[in-house]
Amino acid sequence: MKKVRDHYFHRAKREGYAARSAFKLEEIDRRHQLLHRGMRVLDLGCSPGSWLQYAAKRIGSEGRALGVDLQPVDVGLPKHVKTLQGDVFELTPEQLPPEPFDLVLSDMAPRTSGIRSMDADRSYVLNQQVLGLSAKHLRSGGNLLVKAFQGAPFEQLRKDFRGTFEEVHICKPRSSRSESVEVFLLGLRKHEP
Ligand SMILES: C[S@@+](CC[C@H](N)C(=O)[O-])C[C@H]1O[C@@H](n2cnc3c(N)ncnc32)[C@H](O)[C@@H]1O
């Protein structure tokens, strides 16, 4: 992950977050009230762990969070947060709890090639996998937040979200660098199957 030593980088250090990304989730959460005490949260692409750190505080010890990433998570997390090292394309049903999640998060980004159209396509493929997992493991009425790359497949992803959720929002938090092609797509209230 590219390190930018700006205000958010220093704030993350001060507040003990593993990455400045925590403030992107914080901003979206403040606007849309995504996280609540007692919630069950799945965080895909969770390493180094700042979204899990933030979510852990918001859901409290009566909540549960599970993070999945190719990379290990080394930051200290409370007991109600578990992590799993692995590829989201290879997750088996036994690795996920039987109860559905209230909220699925994905800050996953593909390994970027520098070729914008290729990176946008790869991001779309990742998000199709997230949508597939959400179809099975997100409860009806639950919410999904994913990172996406602007580019040709973005409109298709937005359509896919519209087919799955009652409300769809595009979010560009202030803490996301303006020159970055990343945006977040938020689906609120998953339709009944
Ligand atoms: C921007 S980082 C996530 C930062 C995290 N939200 C935080 O706040 O600490 C993106 C992560 O997605 C993970 N990732 C990318 N492709 C993945 C895949 N197929 N399966 C699991 N994790 C993946 C990467 O390993 C990387 O750690």
The ligand as a Gaussian input file, in Angstrom:
#p B3LYP/6-31G(d) Opt

LIG

0 1
 C       -6.053000      -1.237000       0.952000
 S       -5.682000      -2.725000       1.739000
 C       -6.907000      -2.820000       2.992000
 C       -6.651000      -1.893000       4.149000
 C       -7.582000      -2.189000       5.318000
 N       -8.954000      -1.816000       5.022000
 C       -7.158000      -1.411000       6.543000
 O       -7.844000      -0.461000       6.885000
 O       -6.165000      -1.768000       7.162000
 C       -6.253000      -3.906000       0.564000
 C       -6.053000      -5.347000       0.993000
 O       -6.775000      -6.205000       0.098000
 C       -6.125000      -7.449000       0.139000
 N       -6.557000      -8.298000      -0.968000
 C       -6.446000      -8.055000      -2.301000
 N       -6.907000      -9.115000      -3.003000
 C       -7.332000     -10.022000      -2.097000
 C       -7.899000     -11.326000      -2.194000
 N       -8.112000     -11.893000      -3.398000
 N       -8.210000     -11.995000      -1.073000
 C       -7.985000     -11.440000       0.141000
 N       -7.445000     -10.205000       0.314000
 C       -7.114000      -9.510000      -0.789000
 C       -4.646000      -7.072000       0.058000
 O       -3.845000      -8.128000       0.533000
 C       -4.600000      -5.823000       0.951000
 O       -4.140000      -6.118000       2.246000

